[in-house]
Amino acid sequence: MKITLITSDQPRHIYFTNLLNSICSDFFLIQEKKLKVDDRLNEKNKKLSENKKKYFDKVKDAENKVFGKKIKLNENITNKLSIKLGQLNKKPLRSLTKFLDSDIYVVFGSSYIKSDLIDFLIKNKALNIHMGVSPFYRGTDCNFWALSDNNPHLVGGTIHYISKGLDSGPILYHAISSIKEDPFLYTMSTVKSAFISLVEKIEKNKIFNHKPINQDKKREIRYSKKNDFDEKVISNFLEKKIDLNSKKFDNNMLINPYLLNSL
């Protein structure tokens, strides 16, 4: 089985890359290099505010706890293309020929894919991991907003077919977690739930047994954009006492839910 993964280079992405690589005979990786949290700049070209730094530090701590702080890419991954963030859509398909001859294509955490590449991925039924429970939460920072909206039962991941619309492709299943030590660990554990479940289903040749369900946009609670994640909402979130058990899971809201019970 040949698999192509389009992803990024943070610990969670590397963990998923290694996991996916372990189940296939031929593995092809397109990896975007993202800025580290401490290097991110806001629109005014200044360093992150104290609240944003505090928030991202908590995210990073949870990521390190779930996936490991010093995780490295497996040395046997030789079919690899490293590119800067935002450069993927500028590459003509002919330059990616080596990476576009697989049985399965998976996308997680890449920049927004457009042009000929998205047409190719749609035609080849590429799988996308969206960290958010669609159709309820779409866009960016979806699990943050689910917690902010007091909807902890709608924190998770959506595995769906990729589409031209953001997070709008037909859904195969949802991935959630029962690990509720704190909001940041809870959110990051749903990422691991998505990884483990998808790799398991691909390895057992069951991923395409799921009947794809078209998304009902009428059920959308929030479509979030980067600009929505501002100083005020971050400050409110950090001060908020979030009860992760305030609402119980309702499997009727989810599609073929996969539940992670331990890290």
C-alpha positions in Angstrom: 0.0 0.0 0.0 1.3 3.4 -1.0 0.3 6.5 1.1 1.0 10.2 0.5 0.6 12.6 3.5 0.5 16.3 3.2 1.0 17.9 6.7 3.2 20.2 8.8 6.2 19.8 11.1 5.1 20.2 14.7 5.3 17.3 17.2 1.7 16.2 16.6 2.3 16.2 12.9 5.5 14.2 13.2 3.8 11.7 15.5 1.1 11.2 12.9 3.6 11.0 10.1 5.6 8.2 11.8 2.4 6.3 12.7 1.1 6.4 9.1 4.5 5.5 7.7 4.6 2.4 9.9 1.6 0.7 8.2 2.5 1.1 4.5 5.1 -0.3 2.0 5.7 3.0 0.3 5.3 6.4 2.0 5.5 9.8 0.5 5.6 13.0 2.7 5.0 16.6 1.7 5.8 18.6 4.9 5.2 22.3 5.3 7.5 24.2 7.6 5.5 26.3 10.0 6.8 29.0 12.3 7.2 28.0 16.0 4.9 29.6 18.5 7.7 31.9 19.9 8.4 33.1 16.3 4.9 34.0 15.3 4.2 37.7 14.7 1.0 39.6 14.7 -0.3 42.0 12.1 1.7 44.9 13.6 4.9 42.8 13.4 5.3 42.7 17.1 5.7 39.7 19.4 2.8 37.8 20.7 0.8 39.4 23.5 1.2 37.9 27.0 -2.2 36.3 26.8 -1.6 34.7 23.5 1.8 33.5 24.6 0.3 32.0 27.7 -2.4 30.3 25.7 0.1 28.9 23.1 2.4 27.8 25.9 -0.5 25.7 27.4 -1.2 24.2 23.9 2.5 23.3 23.5 2.7 21.8 27.0 -0.3 19.6 26.2 1.1 18.6 22.8 4.4 17.6 24.4 2.6 15.5 27.0 0.5 13.7 24.5 3.0 13.3 21.6 6.4 13.8 23.2 8.7 16.9 23.3 11.6 15.4 21.4 9.9 13.4 18.8 11.7 13.1 15.5 10.8 12.0 12.0 11.6 8.4 11.3 14.9 8.1 9.5 13.5 5.6 7.0 11.2 8.3 5.5 13.2 9.2 2.4 10.5 10.2 0.0 10.1 13.6 1.5 9.5 17.1 0.2 10.0 20.0 2.7 8.5 23.4 1.7 7.8 26.7 3.3 4.3 27.5 4.5 2.2 28.9 1.7 4.4 27.5 -1.2 2.4 24.3 -1.9 -0.1 25.9 -4.2 2.7 27.5 -6.2 4.1 24.2 -7.2 2.8 22.7 -10.6 1.5 19.2 -10.4 4.3 18.0 -12.7 6.8 18.9 -9.9 4.9 16.6 -7.5 4.6 13.6 -9.7 6.6 11.4 -7.4 4.1 12.1 -4.6 0.9 11.8 -6.6 1.0 8.1 -7.4 -0.4 6.6 -4.2 -3.3 4.4 -3.2 -4.3 6.7 -0.3 -3.9 10.4 0.2 -4.2 12.1 3.6 -4.1 15.7 4.5 -3.7 17.1 8.0 -2.7 20.6 9.2 -1.5 21.9 5.8 -2.2 25.3 4.4 -5.4 25.8 2.4 -5.0 23.7 -0.8 -6.2 25.2 -4.1 -5.7 25.0 -7.8 -4.9 21.8 -9.7 -3.8 20.0 -6.6 -7.2 20.2 -4.9 -8.8 18.9 -8.0 -6.4 15.9 -8.0 -7.0 15.2 -4.3 -10.8 15.4 -4.7 -10.7 13.0 -7.7 -8.6 10.6 -5.7 -10.8 10.7 -2.6 -8.2 12.2 -0.3 -8.9 12.1 3.4 -8.7 15.2 5.5 -8.5 15.5 9.3 -10.3 18.6 10.5 -9.8 19.3 14.2 -13.3 20.3 15.1 -16.6 18.5 15.0 -18.2 19.4 11.7 -20.8 20.6 10.7 -21.2 22.2 14.1 -17.7 23.9 14.1 -15.9 24.8 10.9 -13.0 27.1 10.1 -10.1 27.8 12.5 -9.5 27.1 16.2 -12.7 25.1 16.2 -12.1 23.2 19.5 -11.2 26.4 21.2 -14.5 27.8 20.2 -16.4 24.7 21.2 -15.0 25.1 24.7 -15.5 28.8 24.7 -19.2 28.3 23.7 -19.6 25.8 26.6 -19.9 22.8 24.2 -17.2 20.4 25.5 -19.2 17.5 24.0 -18.4 19.0 20.5 -14.6 18.9 20.9 -13.0 16.4 18.6 -11.9 15.7 15.1 -13.7 15.1 11.8 -12.4 12.7 9.2 -13.9 13.5 5.9 -13.2 13.6 2.1 -11.4 16.7 1.1 -13.3 19.3 -0.8 -12.8 22.8 -2.2 -14.8 24.3 0.6 -13.1 24.5 4.0 -14.0 21.5 6.2 -17.1 20.9 4.1 -16.5 17.5 2.5 -18.6 14.4 3.2 -18.0 13.0 6.7 -16.8 9.4 7.3 -16.6 9.6 11.1 -15.8 11.7 14.2 -13.0 11.2 16.7 -13.5 12.2 20.3 -11.8 11.6 23.7 -12.8 10.7 27.3 -9.6 12.2 28.8 -10.7 15.3 30.7 -7.9 16.3 33.0 -7.9 19.9 31.7 -9.2 21.7 28.5 -5.8 21.7 26.8 -5.0 18.1 27.3 -8.6 17.2 26.5 -8.4 19.0 23.2 -5.0 17.5 22.3 -6.2 14.0 23.2 -8.9 14.3 20.5 -6.1 14.9 18.0 -4.5 11.7 19.0 -7.9 10.0 18.8 -8.1 11.1 15.2 -4.6 9.8 14.4 -5.0 6.4 16.0 -8.4 5.8 14.6 -7.5 6.7 11.0 -4.3 4.7 11.0 -6.2 1.7 12.4 -8.9 1.9 9.9 -6.5 2.3 7.0 -4.4 -0.6 8.2 -7.4 -2.9 8.5 -8.7 -1.7 5.1 -11.9 -0.4 6.7 -11.7 3.3 6.2 -13.6 3.3 2.9 -16.3 1.0 4.4 -17.8 4.1 6.1 -20.7 5.6 4.1 -19.9 9.3 3.6 -22.5 11.6 5.0 -23.0 15.0 3.4 -22.7 17.9 5.9 -25.9 19.7 7.0 -25.0 23.4 7.1 -28.2 24.1 9.0 -26.5 22.5 12.0 -23.6 24.8 12.0 -23.0 26.6 15.3 -19.9 28.7 14.3 -17.7 29.3 11.3 -14.6 30.8 12.8 -11.9 32.9 11.2 -8.4 33.8 12.3 -9.4 37.3 13.1 -12.0 36.0 15.6 -9.2 34.7 17.8 -8.4 38.0 19.3 -7.1 39.4 22.6 -10.5 39.7 24.2 -11.7 36.1 23.5 -8.3 34.6 24.6 -8.4 36.6 27.8 -11.9 35.5 28.6 -11.0 31.9 27.8 -8.0 31.9 30.1 -10.1 33.3 32.9 -13.1 30.9 32.2 -13.7 28.0 34.5 -14.5 25.3 31.9 -16.5 22.3 33.1 -15.6 19.5 30.7 -18.4 17.4 32.0 -21.2 20.0 31.7 -22.7 18.3 28.7 -22.7 14.6 28.0 -21.7 13.0 24.7 -24.7 12.6 22.5 -23.8 10.0 19.9 -26.8 11.0 17.8 -25.0 14.3 17.1 -21.9 12.4 15.9 -21.2 10.1 13.0 -19.6 6.7 13.7 -17.8 8.2 16.8 -14.4 6.7 17.8 -13.6 7.3 21.5 -10.1 7.5 22.8 -10.0 6.2 26.4 -6.3 6.4 27.3 -3.1 8.1 26.0 
